[in-house]
Structure formats: C-alpha cells, structure tokens
Amino acid sequence: MSLLARPLRAAVCLVAALSGCLAAGPASADEPSCHPSGRTLRYVVAFDRGTSEDSAREQVEAACGHSTGYYPQIAVGVVTSDDPDFGSHIGLDRAFSAQGTRLAAQRASGDAVPPQPARAELHLSDPAQVSTADLSGEQWDMKMVDATFAHQVSEGSRDVVVGVLDSGVDPHHPDLAAAMDPADSAGCLTGVADPRPEAWQPTTSVHGTHVAGIIAAADDGKGVTGVAPGARIASVKVIDDRGYADPEAAVCGLMWSAAHHLPVTNSSWFVNPWSLSCVRGDDRGVVHEVLARAVEYATSAGTLNVAAATNEAVDLTPSAHSGVRTAGAAKCEALPAGLRDVVAVSAVGADRVKAGYSSYGLGVVDVTAPGGEAGRCVVSTVPGGYAPLCGTSMAAPHVAGVLALLKSAHPGMSAADLRRALETRATPMPCPDDYDLTGDGTQDAYCAGYDSYNGFYGHGLVDALAAVTPPQTGPPNPAR
C-alpha cells in the first residue's frame, strides 16, 4: 500500500507493500495435521460465491485457521492462523497474508522490504491552539475547480456523508469538528469493523485529516475551506501505523461504507504487492479478487468509490472484473484505482498540466483534479493546524467533494448517475502538445486518446460549479 501524498519537496511520502506467491491448487481433500508455529498471521480468503458463513468457518477450521470475520455478500473471509501451512491447506489460489508475505521477504533478503521508520505518535487538535488565520488566499486548488463560485450556490447537504478510507481523521480539528459523523466511522485494521473512536482516530499519520479537509473543511473565514463544506465526513481507518493498507482492511472499509449507505468514499492509497509493480504474473490474484468483489458490491449498493491514480508516474492498465484472472502480459495495475467501478483520479499542478509524479492510463483515469507540484502543494487540515501536501492523494478528495455537491443537489442519483454527471460536467483537457518536463528533449510520458477523453486527464478537470448548477441554465463560468 502507498499513501498517495507528497510533502512539499519530497517524493512519495510513504510506500508500503504487499505481495504473495499464488500457486493454483485446491486444498487437500484430507484433513491436515496442524503445526502451530507460535506466530499468528492474518489472511484474507476468497471463497466460492454463495458460500455460507458456517461452511466458510468449517473450511477454515479444517485448514488449521480461525475465522474472525466474514462478508457473505461477497464470500470473503478474514482468518487468523498460527500454522505456517494454513495457506497451502486451504489453497494458495484463494488465501493471502500480507503479514506473512512481508515476513517472508524480510527473511529472504534484508533489502526486499525496507524497514519502516519509527513514526511519532500524533496529538489530536486542541482547538484553542489551532491558528485562526484565513488561508483561503493559498487555496489555488479550490479556485481551479470553481469551488469558490460553487459555494455561492450550494455548500452541500449534511445528509450527504463522505467516507474517508484512510489513516483516520482528527475529530477535534476546528475546521472538521462540525462535519464529523462518528456514528458512521469505524476502524478496519483487523479486517473487521470497530466503531470505537480510538479505532478510527489517527495515531501517527496526518494523511487522513488532510484528505478530509479538502472534502469538507468548514467555510467559516478561518483556516481552509473544503469543496463541500456543508457535507459530513465519516472516518474509516484502513491504513495502519506503519503505512500499510492490507487487503482485508480495504475490504472492510468498502463493506462498512456500503452497509452504512455512504454515497461516496475516497481512497487515497493503493493495495498492491510490494509497490506498483508492472510485471508480477498471478501473485496478486487473491488481492485483486477480494478488492474487485468489494468494490463491485459497494457500487451496486449505491456507494461510489473515488481513488487516487498513484504517484508512480506509470502508464496504468485497467483491472479486470472479479472472477477474471489477470493475463500474464506485462501490466501496471493499481488497486483499487484501476477497477472499472472506481473513479480514478490523476493529478495536475497549478499550471493545469499533469504532475510529473501522477500515474495515468487510457481506460483507467476518469477525471483529473489539483494535486500540486513542488513549491505549490495543496494546503489542508492536519492535526493541530494546517500544512501543504502534494500528490494524487490530494487530487482524489477534490473529486469526492464535487460528488458530494452533486449528491446534495440530486439526492436520488445512483452511483452510476453520479459518475455520469461527474464526467459530463468535467471540463475537457486535451493531451499536451509537449510533455518534456525536464527540458532534455525527451517526452516524459505519452498521452493517448483525444481531447475529451485521454489517458492523462480522463474526461477532464472536475468542476464544482457545474455540479450545483443545471447544465442547461448554468451561468457562464467566471473562472474561465
């Protein structure tokens, strides 16, 4: 997993990783002998669709595991086992342990998984200590998506709750306190939802709080203002203190959001083996399958997921639907952004050109939004105050905020309706004539497609004003 944000002059702020070896083959017909190792690992397991919870539990116990959670709607289970052969017992083509994969890599090579640096514990905001200075003059990003004009028409409805699937949101920050929805918040780090506040609040990372501010920071003349300051935020914690978003946490977050009827969620991270690797064969099969099932289910239940396109600067390949195995050809697959039902977002800088770090891809990127570049990042909320960060992590919540405005203006819109309205109201952005960012005479990336739909910008730059005004009667856009 990787947080898709860049602090000021840095590259990607965190790259975390998941991987596994999947060797197709059914579980043994004979009941295995269990050999506890003393180390308990967590697995995500993809069962045959239609498998009941009782049947899943029986299969897990027969394979020397313990079922800790099950999502019957998509036949995905969360399992723990202290038997190192659990994966082989139940079938390596349907079980995956991010924990086990990281441990195996660390044993095989000290360089396979760089050690995660210690991360200081955060202190949640003391409202009395947070600056009251008006930072709206630094929010070039809000002007770019016409949020400042949109707010004259609508700031969104409190009936619309956006799920921030991230590292936790600070509920005490004065720009977010009124927007927080504790009843729809939960921690998902174990793969099973925990609604206690201590489970969904941030502990080491400012990332989720920054994302939340871009979506719904208050319009109160202090600090910053979000795209949809009238909407509310649910904190769904899927990123742990080391920066990992394991697949079971991602599945839990998506399923929780669907169960709580959140119309929009934001995922500014990716789940993938190790990093965004472009040639990995079938080793991501289980991860792809469980994420695809969860996204497809959530979409059918009315939850539209927005995801960052990653900061790897690679040409992404569309991901297959659930039940379809990934072909063996070289691919760059980002999960969940590459999945068909997800709104994938690339990032542009203040110059409206694709940021050099932003990944892209025809058939993957749906829209674009401000993510910033070094020197001009996106200012938003962090525990204790405000800070600038750059990345597709920052671009995605602009889109989630625009969708919140759309849902507020049109409560009856389905997930498919919201997506269609977002895309048709976006401002088309043609491929740049020249994309030589370094000035060395070589193109840094190649943009495929045409003016109104291409691999750099999808259907174009999202427009908050267009989201709150009827297309046939909307006023001329003063920003352009």
N, C-alpha and C positions, 0 to 999 in steps of 0.2 A: 504494500500500500504506500501511497505517497500523498502527503499533503500537497496541494497544488497551489502554494503561495510562495512568493519570493520576497524576502525582506530587502528593501532598498537596493543595495548594490550586490546582493548575493545571488547565487543561482537558486535552484530549488531548495526550500528551507528544510525539507525532510524527505528522504527517500527510504521507505521501509519496504520489506519484501516478503513475498510468499512464494513457495514453489512446492513441487512434489512430483514424484515419478508415478505414473499411472500405467500399470501393465494390465491390459484387459484380461479378465478371467473371473469366473464365478467363485463364490465362496465354496469351501469344501462341503461336500454332502455329509461327511461325518462330523460329529460334534468334536471340536478341537479340545486339546488339553490346554488349560490356561496357565501361563507362566508370568505371574506378576513380577515387574521389574523394580517396583518401588517408586517409579516416576509416572505420574498420571498425566496423560495428554488428552487434549480435546480434539474432536473430529467433527466435521460436517459430513453427513451421509445422504446421498441421493437414492431414495428407494424407488421402486416401480410405482408409477402413478396409481392411485387408488388404494395403496397400502394403508391399512388401518393402523391406528396408534398401537393397539395391542399386538398386531402382527409385527410391527416395526420393533417394538420392545423385545419380543421373543427372539427376533433375528439378532438383535444387538447382544442380548444376554447369551445366546448360543455362541456368539463370536468373542466372548470374554469382555464385553463392554457394559456400560451403564447408561441408559437413556436419561438425559437431563432436560430435553425439550423436543417437541415435535410439532411440525406445521402440516397438518393433514391436508390442507388445501393444495399444497404443492409437493407433498410426500418428501419433505426434507427434515432430517433429524439432527439434533446436537447430542453428541455422545462423548463420554469420558471412558478411558481405559488405562489400566496400568500394565497391560500386556503389550509388549512391543510388537507382537504379531497380529494385533487386532485388525489392522488394515488388510492383511493377507487373508485372515479368517473371513471377513465379511465381503471382501472383494475390493482390490485396489482400483478397479474401474468405477467405484462408486463412493469411496471414502477418501477424505483428505484431511490432514492435520497440518495446519500452518506452523503450530508449535514444534511438531516433530520434524518437519522439513527444515526449519531453521536450526534445530539442534543437530540434525544430521550434517548439514552444511558446515556448521562450526567445527564438528569433529573431523570432517574430511579435509578442510582447509581453513586456516585462520583468516584467509583473505576472502573466503566465499561470502561471508556476511560481516561487513564492518561492524564493530561493536557500537552500540548506540550510546552517545554521550549522556552523562547524567543530566537530568533536566530538573531545574529548581521548581519547587512547589509554588504554585501561584497563590496570591492572596486576592480574594474576591473584592470587588469595589467597595470602598467606603464612600457613599455619595457625597459626604461633606468634603472629601479630599479630591474629587474629580473636578477638573477645570470647567468653568462655565463659559469660556471664550467661544465666540461664534466662529466655527471653522468652515462655514459654507463657502467662503471665498476660495478654499483649497479644493473644493469638490468639482473639479473639471469633469469628472466622470458622470455626475448627475446632470450636468448641462448637456453632455454628449448624447445621453439617452432621453433628453427632454423631460426629465423628472420634475424640474423646477416649474415648468409650464403645466405639466400634468396635475400637480398639486393644487393649481388654481381651479381645477375641475373636480378632482377627487383624490383623496389620500388613501383610499381603500377602506374596507369594512372590517370591523372586529369579528365578524362572523367567519372571516377567512383566516385560517391558521396555516402557516408555512412550517413544515418540518425541517429543521436544520440538522441533518445527519452529519455529525462532525465530532469535535473533541469536547463538546459541552459549551453551554452559553452561560455567561455571568448574569444571574437574575437580579443582581443589585446595582448594576450599572444604571445611572440615571437616564440614559438615553434608551434603555431597553426594559426597565422595570415594568412600565405600564403595558408593554407589548407581550410580556411573558405569559405563557399558558402552562402552568405546572401540571394541570390535570392530563394534558396530552404529552407530557415529557417523560422520558424513560432512559435508563442506561441499558445498553445492549452488549456490553463487552463479553459476556459469557455465552452469548447466543440466545439468551432468554431474557425478556424484558424485566427490568427492575425499576418501578416508578418512584422509588425513594429519591428525594432531592440530591442526596450525596452521590447517587449513582449517575445522575445526568449533568451535574455541575462540572465545570472544568477544574482540573487539578494541576496540570503542568503546561498546557498549551493555550495560547491566545487565539488560535485559529478560528474556532467555532464562534467566539464572541465577535471577531472581526467580520466574519461572514454574516452573522445575524444583523449587525449594524447596517450593512449595505442594503439588506432587505427592508428593515423596519425601524431604524433609529428614529426617535421622536422628532417632529417638526416643532421645536419649541424655542428656536432662536439661540440655542446653546449647543456646543459641540457640533455634531454632524446630523444630517437628515437622510433617512433611507429612501429607497424607491417607493415603498408603500408604507408610510409611517402610520397609517390607520389600521393596518393588518396586525395580526398577532404571530408570535413565534413559539414553536414547541422545540425544546432541546432534546434530540435523540442521539445519545452518545454512542458512537461506533468506533471511535479512534482511541486507542489506549495511551498510557503514559509514555510509551516508547515510540509512538507514532504509527503503530500498526492498525490497520483496519482488516481484521481477519474475516474470511467469507461468512462465517456464522454470525458475526456481529452485523455485517451488512444485510444479510437475510433478515435477521431480527428487526433491524431498523425499518426495512421496507414493509415487513409484515405488520409491525406495530402501526406504522403510518396508515396502512390500508385499513386496519381494524378500527382506527380512530378517525377514519374518514377525512384525513388531511388531503386537501385538493392538490397541493403542490409540496414537493420535497426538494431539497438541494443537497447534492453530493459533491463536495469539492475535494475529492480524493479518488484514488483508483485501487482496486484489488487486482493483483496480478502476481504471478511467480517472480520473485526477486525484484525486478524493476520492469519497466515496459520493454520486455524483450521481444525481438522481432522474429526469432526462429526458435520455437520450443516444442514443436510437434504436438503430442497429445497430453503433455504433462499438466495442462491447465483444464483438462476435460471436466473434472468434477466442479472446479471453481466456476467455470463458465456455465455449467448446467444449473447449479443451485442459484446463481445470480440471475440467470435468464428466467428461471421459473418464478422467482420472487418479483422481478420487475414486471413480467407479464401479468402475474396475478394482481399486483398493486394497480397496474394500469386498468385492468378490467374492473377493479373495484372503485375506480374513479380517482386514483392518485397518480398525478403526472410527475415523474422524476426528472430533475434538471441535473446535469453532471458536467464537470469541468473536463475539457479535452486533454488534459495533462500538459506538463511543461517539458516534455521530452523532445520537442521540435521534430517529430517524426510524422510520416505520412501514414495515417491510420487506416486499418481495414475494417469494414463493417463486420459486426459479430453476428453469428447465426442465431436463429431462434432456439429455444430449448428443444432437446430431443434430436438436434442435428449436430453431428460430430464435426469438429474443426478440420478442414482439409490440411494435408501435410505441407502445402506450399508455404513459402516464407510469408509471414504476416506480422503486422504490428497491431495487436489487439488491446484496447483499453477497456477495462470493465469497472464501472457499468457504462461509461460514456458510449462505447461502440454498439451497445444493444439497440435494436430497432425501435423499441418503445421509449427510449430515453431521449430527452432533448440535450444534445451535446453542444457545448459552447466553446468556441475559440476566443482568444483574447486579442484586443487591439490596444495600441498605445494612444497617447494624446493626439498623435498625428493621424489617427484612423487607419493605420496600416497594421497588418498582423504582427504582433510582437514576435521577436525572433525566437523566444522560448516556446511559443504556443504550438502544440501539435495541430494537425489539420487533416483533411482527408475528404474526398468527394464521396458522398453517401454516408458519412459519419457526422461531420459538423452540420448542425441545423441552423444556428444563428451565431452571431458574434456580439461581444459587449466589451466595455473597458476593463482591461486588466493591468494596464500601465507598463512602463519600462523604467529602467534605472534612472533615478532622478525625478521621475513623475509617477509615483505609485498611487494607489488608492487609499485615501485616509478613511479610517473607520474606527469603531469602538474596540477597545481591548480592556481587560480587567484593570481598573484603576485610571483609565484615561482613554487616549486615542493614539493611533500610530499608522504609518503608511506601510502597506504591503503590496507587492506585485505578484501577478500570476493568473492562470486560468481559474484558480480558486476564487479570485475577486471578480472575474467576469461572470461566472455562473450565477451568483446571487443577484446580480442586476437583472438577469433573466427571470429568476424566481420571483423577484419583486414585481416585474412587469406582469407576470402571470397572476400574481395576487391582485393587481389592479384590474386585470381582465375578469377574474372570477368575481371580484367585488361588483363590477359593473354588470356582469351577466351570470348571476348565481346558478342558472340552470345549465350552464355549459358543462359538458362531459370532458374527460381528459382529452379525447380526440378533438373535440371542439376547441378547447383551449390551445392545443398545439397548432391547429389550423389557423386560428385567429392570430396567434403569435407570429407565425410565419408570413401570413398575408399582410400583416401590418408592419413588418420589418422593412427598413429602408435598404433596397438592393445595393450591394457594393461589388463592382466588377473586380476581376483579378488585376493586380498592379501590373503596369507595363514593365516595370523593372523592380526586381526584388533582390538587389545586391546590397545587403545591409552593411557589409564590411568595406565596400568600395574596392574590392580586389578584382573586379571584372567577372566574377562568377556568381550565378544565381544561388541564393542560399536555400531556396525551396521553389518548387514548381506548383503553380496554382492551376488545377484542372477544372473545367466547367465553363459556364457562361456568365453574363452579367448578373442575372437574377438568381443564380444558384451555382455555387462553386465550392471547391474544397477548402479555401481559406476562410470564407465568411458564411457559408451556407446560404440561407435566404436573405441574409443581410444583417444590419445593425438593429437591435431591438429598439422600440420606440414607445416610451411610457405614455406620451401624449396621445398617440394613436390608439392606445389601449383603453383610454377613458372617453374618447370621442367617437361617435358613429362615423364609419368610413365615408358615407355619402354626404355628411354635413359638417365634418370636422373643419375647424378653422385652419387657415394657412399656417404652416409651421414657421414661427418667427426665428427659430434657431438656424434655419437654412435659407 
